Amino acid sequence: MLGKPFDVYKDLYLRHLAGAGVAAIRTELAGIAAPLEPGRPLVLLCFDRLDREGVWCHRTLFAAWWHEVTGQEVPEFGATYVDGPEPPLSLF
């Protein structure tokens, strides 16, 4: 799906998520979270820079789809558009 226009990518990706289904995705996420101490939240990350206007990633599409089909919000942390010089990159 990479390299496709956004509308095509979005359609294919959302069909892929719907095909997998909520139950299978919950099971996979629970398996990933299992080694964490109880009550710690699972965080879905990607390396796309979302601090620029009009930028998107598959994680934001997943979050919107998940909220629509389950009602459970997947919040964004720190993804805000900054109009001006880009700050230096930092992981911490």
C-alpha positions, 0 to 999 in steps of 0.5 A, a space after each residue: 500500500 505504500 506509495 499509493 495516494 492517501 485516499 487509496 491507502 486509506 481505503 485499503 488500510 481501513 478495509 484491512 482493519 475491518 477484515 481483521 476485526 476488532 476481536 483479533 486486533 484486541 487479542 493481538 494488542 493484549 498479547 503485546 501488553 501482557 508483559 507490562 505490569 497490570 494497568 500500564 497503558 499500551 502506546 502505539 507509535 510510529 516514526 512519522 512527523 505529525 507536527 506539520 500541517 496535512 501530515 498523517 500516518 497509519 497510526 492516526 488512521 487506526 486511532 480514528 477507525 478504532 474509536 469509530 468501531 469501539 468507542 474507545 479513544 486513542 489519544 495523540 500525544 504531542 502531535 501538534 502543528 508548529 508554524 515556524 522553524 522545526 525544533 531539533 529532533 529528540 527522542 526524550 
